[in-house]
Amino acid sequence: MTPRATDRARYDRATAHLDAPLALVDLEAFDANADDLVRRAAGKPIRVASKSVRCGALLERVLGREGFAGIMSFTLAESLWLARAGFEDVLLAYPSADRAAYAELAADPKLAAAVTVMIDDPAQLDLIDAARDGGREEFRICLELDTALRLFGGRVRIGALRSPLREPAQLAELARSIARRPGFRLVGLMAYEGHVAGVGDALAGRPLRSRAIRLMQSAARGELAERRAAVVRAVRAVAPELEFVNGGGTGSVQHTAAEEAVTEIAAGSGLYVPRLFDNYTSFTGRPAALFAQPVVRRPGVGVVTVLGGGYPASGAPGADRLPVPYLPEGLRYDRQEGAGEVQTPLLGPAADDLLLGDKVWFRHAKAGELCERFDTLHLVEGDRVVAAVPTYRGEGRTFL
């Protein structure tokens, strides 16, 4: 049996008593992926990106391992919820306009000590002050640096449209405005190089494009390392007590960790290893999170139909945003129907060996978005389900 066939047999045995649709996390693969992230971080702590996990039990599991410290959250409401659950170091990765949550943060010393909020514009400080509603707690502030690679005098931009703060002088000036303003304390810097960390550089069947991506990423890493170091020097001149400089992502852990200016690495998707992380030369992970859909029809030779399965990932629409049929090997979508809302035909020789009620296992394109489709993750060790734990959705939380 191939390794994938062995995994399929394990997952089918483990979940034989459960009806699909269902989702699982293979704990052996999850822990192995965590170990690989720590190895690549080379001694720098990893802050776990909660959007890529979206399960409190698994956040606790990974943060209990050596080499991991703190959470990078994705909404302010989530940040407060995590802090109330006992997580003591939560960095909000995006600016917020949640006035009610800001008022809660301003009124609660425990929350204010645990949560750091993100800004990249002085107007965001005004919004926070207007939302305090009488609360007097000091806000912990992190600044975000734009990481995009700009070529040909800025006419070509490669990277996400995030922060407007790019040059050392811009960040130092905002740092000075924070220092002058009561009720705020600058504690950190963040820079997420998504065009390096989140773009695969070994695309199957596309050697020229893969080579071009590697060249771009090499240039981007060099440019950003130099600029990030200059930004850190400029900001530390204003705020010498800066607690952390966060950078990276699953696909660039070892490269970002090599920068002296960076004190911690952000990563999360590398724990589950969704399909978008199959095309990297920098690391190889083990798929840990999967979902199963049941076979409900056999329309003809070489085709079966499963219930549902149309769970596209966020981002620019394309085939790479669809889940991929994973187990058994050798299944593919019908081009006319694709992954459907209520049914998904699957083609290929493996279809003829599937019976009504059998499970087809899929991998989501992205990591945590899987958890918005399921309220429970079944945790598997070997060929047994050892626990069933709620996702954020299972706890009644849908933050985005």
Beta strands, then each sheet from edge to edge (+ up, - down):
strand 1: 22-26
strand 2: 46-49
strand 3: 68-73
strand 4: 90-92
strand 5: 115-119
strand 6: 139-144
strand 7: 149-151
strand 8: 156-158
strand 9: 184-191
strand 10: 244-247
strand 11: 264-267
strand 12: 289-300
strand 13: 303-307
strand 14: 324-327
strand 15: 332-333
strand 16: 343-347
strand 17: 359-363
strand 18: 376-381
strand 19: 384-390
sheet 1: 14+ 17- 12+ 1- 18- 19+
sheet 2: 2+ 3+ 4+ 5+ 6+ 9+ 10+ 11+ 2+
sheet 3: 7+ 8-
sheet 4: 14+ 17- 12+ 13- 16+ 15-
end
